[in-house]
Amino acid sequence: MISAAILGGSGYTGVELMRLLAGHPELELRAVSSRQYRGRAVADIFPSLAGHVSLAFSDADPQTLAGQAEIVFLAVPHQAAMQAVPQILPTNTKIVDLSADFRLRDPDLYEKYYAPHACPQLLSQAVYGLPEFYRREIAAAGLVANPGCYVTSVLLALIPLLSAGLISSRGLIADCASGVSGAGRKEEISLLHGEAHDNFRPYSVSGHRHTPEMEQELSLAAGEEVRLTFTPHLLPIDRGILSTVYALPQNGIGAEHIRSRWLEVYRGEPFVRILDPGRLPSTKAVRGTNTAQLAVETDPRSGLLKIFSALDNLGKGASGQAVQNANLMLGLPESMGLAGIAVWP
């Protein structure tokens, strides 16, 4: 068995990681930290893990956790990960960072959307953790920056199209909606049941932090600067993301060309499903899985393409993708421990 540890296991991504690792045939969770719950049994805080995770939360520092594991998952908030990574890297313990601290290649851009970066010299060592496009680099990496949930839903849809020149790089619009777990496990009035239930609203409309991450990867795919209009929305559900992207096709390109391109790029990919014409993605169809669904339709009136993408924000959008990356980094089958079937209803 390969030993694993989680730094910051008391949030939704942390408990999802524990759930996945508990069923993984080759990864064994040896330690999980939480300052808030230090000394308390994991199963006392998360009863769903009773009988599956027998550990107690520790208050271990990053170096101590690294000494207990061959791979460490960082499920800590932004700016906390960049304090931990310099302590872990010298131990040769592999790292999958679920925060945004190492996703952006430009430290000035990180500072604009977050704060000054504590270790900008390490940004070049981080591999962007989208396996469908960086599989070889991930397999050789010591530090992988796990993409954001909104970002993954948009990039899986658009990277193949921009790289092939099937759509214009101008005028791209992404309207995306996420379940409340995407905001994290925290006390916040807007996330209370009485506020979020039976409600639907946009937020961060003047510039969400995921926007530069999307534009960075889309620009690389297009070979030119891409500007994306991105509006996130809060869905009154626990988990799931549904993204609707509007794109202007190049001359003569229709929905059938988009589907053909996706089928070509994602042939053999275990976690990307291209839906047949007339079928559309839904959050419940991917709930609890590491799978993303893609579909496309043409709007005959406007001439725009309507591109749809659905995934579980805690699965392919976070912890599931983190395990997928860990499998690659450790030389294991990529889909190992991730073959779960969606929960319905």
C-alpha positions as CSV (number, residue, x, y, z in Angstrom):
1,M,0.0,0.0,0.0
2,I,1.1,3.6,-0.7
3,S,0.8,5.9,2.2
4,A,-1.1,9.2,1.9
5,A,-1.9,12.1,4.2
6,I,-4.3,15.1,4.0
7,L,-3.4,18.5,5.3
8,G,-6.7,20.2,6.2
9,G,-9.2,17.4,6.2
10,S,-12.2,19.1,7.9
11,G,-13.7,20.7,4.8
12,Y,-15.8,19.2,2.0
13,T,-12.9,18.5,-0.2
14,G,-11.1,16.8,2.7
15,V,-14.0,14.6,3.6
16,E,-14.5,13.7,0.0
17,L,-10.8,12.8,-0.3
18,M,-11.2,10.5,2.8
19,R,-14.3,8.8,1.3
20,L,-12.4,8.1,-1.9
21,L,-9.2,7.0,-0.3
22,A,-11.1,4.7,2.0
23,G,-12.2,2.7,-1.1
24,H,-8.9,3.0,-2.9
25,P,-7.1,-0.4,-3.4
26,E,-3.6,1.0,-3.3
27,L,-3.6,4.2,-1.3
28,E,-3.8,4.1,2.5
29,L,-4.6,7.2,4.5
30,R,-2.1,7.4,7.3
31,A,-2.8,10.9,8.7
32,V,-5.2,13.7,8.4
33,S,-4.8,17.1,10.0
34,S,-7.3,19.7,11.3
35,R,-6.5,22.4,13.9
36,Q,-10.3,22.8,14.5
37,Y,-10.9,19.2,15.3
38,R,-7.4,18.0,16.5
39,G,-7.6,15.0,18.7
40,R,-11.1,14.1,17.7
41,A,-12.0,11.0,15.8
42,V,-12.7,11.6,12.1
43,A,-15.9,9.4,12.4
44,D,-17.2,11.6,15.2
45,I,-17.1,14.6,12.9
46,F,-18.1,12.8,9.7
47,P,-20.3,9.8,10.7
48,S,-20.5,8.7,7.1
49,L,-16.9,7.5,7.5
50,A,-17.5,5.4,10.6
51,G,-16.1,1.9,10.0
52,H,-14.1,3.2,7.0
53,V,-11.7,5.8,8.6
54,S,-10.4,5.0,12.0
55,L,-8.0,8.0,12.3
56,A,-8.2,11.0,14.6
57,F,-7.5,14.5,13.4
58,S,-4.0,15.7,14.2
59,D,-2.5,19.1,14.4
60,A,0.6,17.9,12.6
61,D,2.7,20.4,10.7
62,P,3.4,19.9,6.9
63,Q,6.8,18.4,7.5
64,T,5.5,15.8,10.0
65,L,2.7,14.8,7.6
66,A,5.3,14.5,4.8
67,G,7.3,12.1,7.0
68,Q,4.2,9.9,7.3
69,A,3.2,9.7,3.7
70,E,4.5,9.2,0.1
71,I,1.9,11.7,-1.1
72,V,0.2,14.6,0.6
73,F,-3.1,16.2,-0.5
74,L,-3.3,19.9,0.5
75,A,-7.0,20.6,1.2
76,V,-6.3,23.9,2.8
77,P,-7.5,27.4,1.9
78,H,-5.7,29.6,-0.6
79,Q,-2.5,31.2,0.8
80,A,-2.1,28.3,3.3
81,A,-0.9,25.9,0.7
82,M,2.0,28.1,-0.4
83,Q,3.2,28.1,3.2
84,A,3.1,24.3,3.3
85,V,4.6,23.4,-0.1
86,P,8.2,24.7,0.6
87,Q,8.2,22.6,3.8
88,I,7.1,19.4,2.0
89,L,9.0,19.5,-1.4
90,P,12.5,19.0,0.1
91,T,11.3,15.7,1.6
92,N,10.6,14.3,-1.9
93,T,7.0,13.6,-0.8
94,K,4.6,14.2,-3.8
95,I,2.0,16.9,-3.4
96,V,-1.5,17.5,-4.9
97,D,-2.6,21.0,-4.0
98,L,-6.4,21.6,-4.2
99,S,-6.0,25.3,-3.5
100,A,-5.4,28.0,-6.2
101,D,-1.9,28.8,-4.9
102,F,0.1,27.1,-7.7
103,R,-2.4,27.2,-10.6
104,L,-1.4,30.6,-12.0
105,R,1.9,30.7,-13.7
106,D,2.2,34.5,-13.3
107,P,2.9,35.7,-9.7
108,D,1.7,39.2,-10.6
109,L,-1.7,37.8,-11.7
110,Y,-1.9,35.7,-8.5
111,E,-1.2,38.9,-6.4
112,K,-3.9,40.8,-8.3
113,Y,-6.6,38.2,-7.5
114,Y,-5.4,36.8,-4.2
115,A,-2.3,38.3,-2.4
116,P,1.5,38.4,-2.9
117,H,2.8,34.9,-3.5
118,A,5.1,33.6,-0.7
119,C,7.1,31.4,-3.0
120,P,6.8,32.6,-6.6
121,Q,10.0,30.7,-7.5
122,L,8.2,27.4,-7.1
123,L,5.4,28.3,-9.6
124,S,7.4,26.9,-12.5
125,Q,7.7,23.5,-10.7
126,A,4.0,23.1,-10.5
127,V,2.2,21.1,-13.2
128,Y,-1.4,22.1,-14.0
129,G,-3.5,19.0,-13.0
130,L,-5.9,18.5,-15.9
131,P,-5.0,15.0,-16.8
132,E,-6.7,15.0,-20.2
133,F,-4.2,17.6,-21.4
134,Y,-1.2,17.3,-19.1
135,R,-1.0,13.6,-18.4
136,R,2.7,13.1,-19.2
137,E,3.8,16.1,-17.2
138,I,1.6,15.1,-14.2
139,A,3.1,11.6,-14.2
140,A,6.6,13.1,-13.7
141,A,5.6,15.9,-11.3
142,G,6.4,16.3,-7.6
143,L,3.8,19.1,-7.3
144,V,0.5,19.2,-9.1
145,A,-1.9,22.2,-9.0
146,N,-5.4,20.7,-9.0
147,P,-7.7,22.8,-11.2
148,G,-10.8,24.6,-9.9
149,C,-14.3,23.2,-10.3
150,Y,-15.8,25.8,-12.5
151,V,-12.5,25.9,-14.5
152,T,-12.5,22.2,-15.2
153,S,-16.1,22.3,-16.5
154,V,-15.2,25.1,-18.9
155,L,-11.7,23.9,-20.0
156,L,-12.9,20.4,-20.9
157,A,-15.5,21.9,-23.2
158,L,-13.4,24.6,-24.8
159,I,-9.7,23.5,-25.0
160,P,-10.3,21.0,-27.9
161,L,-12.3,23.5,-29.8
162,L,-9.9,26.5,-29.5
163,S,-6.8,24.3,-30.2
164,A,-8.5,23.2,-33.5
165,G,-9.7,26.6,-34.4
166,L,-13.4,25.6,-34.5
167,I,-14.6,28.5,-32.5
168,S,-13.6,32.1,-32.2
169,S,-11.5,33.1,-29.3
170,R,-13.5,36.3,-29.0
171,G,-16.8,36.8,-27.3
172,L,-16.8,33.7,-25.2
173,I,-19.4,33.7,-22.4
174,A,-19.6,31.1,-19.6
175,D,-22.7,31.1,-17.3
176,C,-22.0,28.5,-14.6
177,A,-23.9,27.3,-11.6
178,S,-22.6,25.4,-8.6
179,G,-24.0,23.7,-5.6
180,V,-23.4,25.3,-2.2
181,S,-20.6,22.9,-1.3
182,G,-18.5,24.7,-3.9
183,A,-18.2,27.6,-1.4
184,G,-16.7,25.3,1.2
185,R,-17.7,24.2,4.7
186,K,-17.9,27.5,6.5
187,E,-20.3,29.7,8.5
188,E,-21.6,32.3,6.1
189,I,-25.1,33.8,6.0
190,S,-25.5,33.4,2.3
191,L,-24.9,29.7,2.6
192,L,-27.5,29.1,5.4
193,H,-30.4,26.8,4.4
194,G,-32.9,29.7,4.8
195,E,-30.8,31.9,2.4
196,A,-29.7,29.3,-0.2
197,H,-32.7,26.9,-0.3
198,D,-35.4,27.7,-2.9
199,N,-33.1,30.5,-4.2
200,F,-30.9,31.0,-7.3
201,R,-28.5,34.0,-7.6
202,P,-25.3,35.2,-9.3
203,Y,-22.3,36.2,-7.3
204,S,-18.8,37.7,-7.9
205,V,-20.1,39.2,-11.1
206,S,-17.3,41.8,-11.4
207,G,-14.5,39.4,-11.5
208,H,-14.4,35.9,-10.0
209,R,-11.0,34.5,-9.0
210,H,-11.3,31.5,-11.3
211,T,-11.4,33.8,-14.4
212,P,-7.6,34.2,-14.8
213,E,-7.1,30.5,-14.4
214,M,-9.6,29.8,-17.2
215,E,-8.1,32.5,-19.5
216,Q,-4.5,31.2,-18.9
217,E,-5.4,27.7,-20.1
218,L,-7.7,28.8,-22.9
219,S,-5.1,31.2,-24.2
220,L,-2.5,28.4,-24.3
221,A,-5.0,26.3,-26.3
222,A,-5.9,29.1,-28.7
223,G,-2.3,30.3,-29.2
224,E,-3.5,33.9,-28.5
225,E,-4.9,35.9,-25.7
226,V,-8.5,34.8,-24.7
227,R,-10.8,36.9,-22.7
228,L,-13.8,35.1,-21.2
229,T,-17.0,36.6,-19.7
230,F,-17.7,34.4,-16.7
231,T,-20.6,34.6,-14.3
232,P,-21.0,32.1,-11.5
233,H,-24.3,31.3,-9.8
234,L,-25.2,29.6,-6.6
235,L,-27.6,26.6,-7.1
236,P,-29.8,25.4,-4.2
237,I,-28.3,21.9,-4.3
238,D,-25.5,20.3,-2.3
239,R,-23.1,19.4,-5.1
240,G,-22.8,19.7,-8.8
241,I,-21.9,22.2,-11.5
242,L,-23.7,22.9,-14.8
243,S,-21.9,25.3,-17.2
244,T,-23.5,26.8,-20.3
245,V,-20.9,28.4,-22.7
246,Y,-21.8,30.5,-25.7
247,A,-19.3,30.6,-28.5
248,L,-19.2,31.9,-32.1
249,P,-18.3,29.1,-34.5
250,Q,-15.9,29.6,-37.3
251,N,-17.4,29.6,-40.8
252,G,-19.1,26.3,-41.7
253,I,-18.7,24.8,-38.2
254,G,-21.8,23.2,-36.6
255,A,-22.7,21.1,-33.6
256,E,-21.7,17.9,-35.5
257,H,-18.2,19.2,-36.0
258,I,-17.9,20.1,-32.3
259,R,-19.0,16.6,-31.2
260,S,-16.6,15.0,-33.7
261,R,-13.7,17.0,-32.3
262,W,-14.6,16.0,-28.7
263,L,-15.0,12.4,-29.7
264,E,-11.5,12.5,-31.3
265,V,-9.8,14.2,-28.4
266,Y,-11.5,12.3,-25.6
267,R,-11.4,8.8,-27.2
268,G,-10.4,6.4,-24.5
269,E,-10.6,9.0,-21.7
270,P,-12.2,7.4,-18.7
271,F,-13.9,10.4,-17.2
272,V,-15.3,12.5,-20.1
273,R,-18.5,11.5,-21.8
274,I,-19.8,13.0,-25.0
275,L,-23.6,12.9,-25.1
276,D,-25.5,11.9,-28.2
277,P,-27.4,14.6,-30.1
278,G,-30.6,15.6,-28.3
279,R,-29.3,14.7,-24.9
280,L,-28.2,17.3,-22.4
281,P,-26.0,17.0,-19.2
282,S,-27.4,17.2,-15.7
283,T,-25.8,17.5,-12.3
284,K,-27.6,14.4,-10.9
285,A,-26.2,12.3,-13.7
286,V,-22.6,12.9,-12.4
287,R,-23.3,13.2,-8.7
288,G,-20.7,11.5,-6.6
289,T,-18.5,10.6,-9.6
290,N,-15.3,11.8,-11.3
291,T,-17.1,12.1,-14.7
292,A,-17.8,15.1,-16.8
293,Q,-20.6,15.2,-19.4
294,L,-20.4,17.4,-22.5
295,A,-23.1,18.3,-25.1
296,V,-23.6,21.0,-27.8
297,E,-26.5,22.5,-29.7
298,T,-26.6,25.2,-32.4
299,D,-28.9,28.2,-31.9
300,P,-30.3,28.8,-35.4
301,R,-31.4,32.3,-34.7
302,S,-28.2,33.8,-33.3
303,G,-25.8,31.4,-35.0
304,L,-24.0,30.8,-31.7
305,L,-23.1,27.4,-30.3
306,K,-24.5,26.5,-26.9
307,I,-22.1,24.2,-25.1
308,F,-23.0,22.4,-22.0
309,S,-20.8,20.8,-19.3
310,A,-21.8,19.1,-16.1
311,L,-19.6,17.6,-13.3
312,D,-19.6,17.1,-9.6
313,N,-17.7,20.0,-8.0
314,L,-16.3,17.8,-5.3
315,G,-15.5,14.9,-7.7
316,K,-14.0,15.9,-11.1
317,G,-14.0,19.5,-9.8
318,A,-11.8,18.8,-6.8
319,S,-11.1,15.6,-4.8
320,G,-11.9,13.0,-7.5
321,Q,-9.5,14.8,-9.9
322,A,-7.0,15.0,-7.1
323,V,-7.0,11.2,-6.7
324,Q,-6.8,10.9,-10.5
325,N,-3.7,13.1,-10.5
326,A,-2.3,11.1,-7.6
327,N,-2.7,7.9,-9.5
328,L,-0.7,9.3,-12.4
329,M,2.0,10.6,-10.1
330,L,2.4,7.3,-8.4
331,G,2.3,5.1,-11.5
332,L,-1.1,3.6,-10.7
333,P,-3.9,3.0,-13.2
334,E,-5.5,6.4,-13.7
335,S,-9.0,5.4,-12.9
336,M,-8.1,3.3,-9.8
337,G,-10.5,4.1,-6.9
338,L,-12.7,6.3,-9.1
339,A,-15.1,3.9,-10.7
340,G,-18.2,4.9,-8.7
341,I,-21.6,5.1,-10.3
342,A,-23.6,8.3,-10.0
343,V,-26.1,8.4,-7.1
344,W,-29.7,8.7,-8.4
345,P,-32.0,10.3,-7.3
